[in-house]
Amino acid sequence: MDLASVEFNKVLEEIKEHIKLENKHTCRVGWAVVKIAGQKFEKSYHNFDKIANAMIESGEYAKERPSGNEKDWNIFKNPQYKLT
């Protein structure tokens, strides 16, 4: 099951806000998907990949696998990113 484009965009915004407001500097994609779209997407790993790839597209964010979890992604600000 794929996320609707509205939900997809809300997840992207949730991740950005979580990184910015929570001052945790990272956000797990699976957490954001469940928060926005609900438990039915808890194991929707193909959506996790799509979201993670959308987040890193501009280079502003980077992704890495959380320790012990091969199916989710942590998103964080890319320390190498520079506005031009």
C-alpha positions in Angstrom: 0.0 0.0 0.0 1.4 3.4 -1.0 1.0 6.6 0.8 -1.3 9.2 -0.9 0.7 12.2 -2.1 -0.8 14.4 0.6 0.3 11.9 3.3 3.7 11.6 1.6 4.3 15.3 1.7 3.1 15.6 5.3 5.6 12.9 6.3 8.4 14.9 4.7 7.3 18.0 6.6 7.0 16.1 9.8 10.6 14.9 9.5 11.9 18.4 8.8 10.0 19.8 11.7 11.1 17.0 14.1 14.7 17.6 13.2 14.4 21.4 13.6 12.1 21.7 16.6 13.0 18.7 18.7 16.7 19.5 18.5 17.4 15.8 18.2 19.1 16.4 14.8 17.7 13.1 13.5 14.3 11.6 12.7 13.4 8.0 12.0 11.3 7.7 8.8 9.1 4.8 10.2 8.2 6.9 13.3 7.1 9.8 11.0 5.1 7.5 8.7 3.2 6.0 11.6 2.6 9.4 13.2 1.1 10.8 10.0 -0.5 7.8 8.2 -1.2 5.4 11.1 -0.3 1.9 12.2 -1.4 0.3 8.9 1.8 1.7 7.4 4.1 0.5 10.2 5.8 -2.2 8.0 5.4 -0.3 4.7 9.2 -0.4 4.1 9.0 0.5 0.4 7.4 3.8 1.5 10.3 4.3 4.0 12.8 4.1 1.1 10.8 6.5 -1.1 10.6 9.0 1.7 14.3 8.7 2.7 15.3 9.2 -1.0 13.0 12.2 -1.4 14.5 13.7 1.8 18.1 13.4 0.5 17.4 14.6 -3.1 18.5 18.2 -2.5 21.6 17.3 -0.5 20.4 19.2 2.5 19.6 16.0 4.4 21.4 12.6 4.6 20.3 9.1 5.6 21.6 6.2 7.4 20.3 2.9 8.7 19.4 2.8 12.4 21.5 0.4 14.4 19.9 -3.0 14.3 17.2 -2.1 11.8 17.8 -2.9 8.1 14.4 -1.6 6.9 14.1 1.9 8.3 16.1 5.1 7.9 17.4 7.9 10.1 17.3 11.3 8.4 19.6 14.1 9.6 21.0 17.4 8.4 23.9 16.8 6.0 27.0 18.4 7.6 28.5 18.7 4.1 25.6 20.7 2.7 26.3 24.3 1.8 23.8 26.8 0.3 25.1 28.4 -2.8 
